[in-house]
């Protein structure tokens, strides 16, 4: 019996060897699967797309970002994007979904000033890309101290682009007039230097309150061939824009605006970036980040732009303008593109 018992024990032991090996192999296989799965999950980037509200312009920019990013990341001639997920949210109402865990986001892309200010305070650990904001609103965002981890795509057009548009549109020696308020007064030296480099002369008036706008406008129109409108809310707003455009028209001074709506209201032409232009540029920055860029680029002006012309105004003023496509092509050429 003893030997039989010993035999049975030996048989059981010999049978347990392959079972142990099988269990060991299964364990190794499971560990390999786990090791493969963990990097894939860790590589996924979480992106918060935070809008200042539900206005149509914010919705259009947001939609353009999503479509452009998907197209860029699936393009064969672009570096591969890391796996990513995007949550779109607004600050219209309850923002608890975006604030439950401020550390969960690798990149926060904001649309509008309100969202930028919110993200600056709420998500200091995440990379932050502030968009659809005027350059004048970035003073409190700490872009210089957070270089590489925070950046911006401004809403403003670069001054040189606007001046080049004027040179392309108007023949001869042009005197450029501009009204500057508290928001834009810091641009005086930049406008003067850029104009000088293009052999343009300027007449610039600074205003500090509503009462100064009328007299400053009259002096500027007397000394100018064209009025360059720069986005300052004290000067150009719903209460003042009609009178400014009407006074300029009566003095036969064309206005270069900063949006398509100003052209429709009576400005002769404008260079501006529409939501699709802005969305595409944002998507390019995000795509670079997903492809492994260690830092966000420095703050930048709009790369893509559109030109709008009010032909009725130009004809009334006796100004024959090139078509929008030709002006756009010429502007891009001057910018080396």
Secondary structure by P-SEA (a helix, b strand, c coil): caaaaaaaaaaaaaaaaaaaaaaaaaaaaaaaaaaaaaaaaaabbbbbbccccccaaaaaaaaaaaaaaaaaaacccccccccbbbbbbbccccccccccccccccbbbbccaaaaaaaaacccccbbbbcccccccccccccccccccbbbbcccccaaaaaaaaaaccccbbbbbbbbccccccaaaaaaaaaaaacccbbbbbbccccaaaaaaaaaaacccbbbbcccccccccccaaaaaaaaaaaccccccccaaaaaacccbbbbbcaaaaaaaaaaaaaaaaacccccccccccccbbbbbaaaaaaaaccccccaaaaaaaaaaaacc
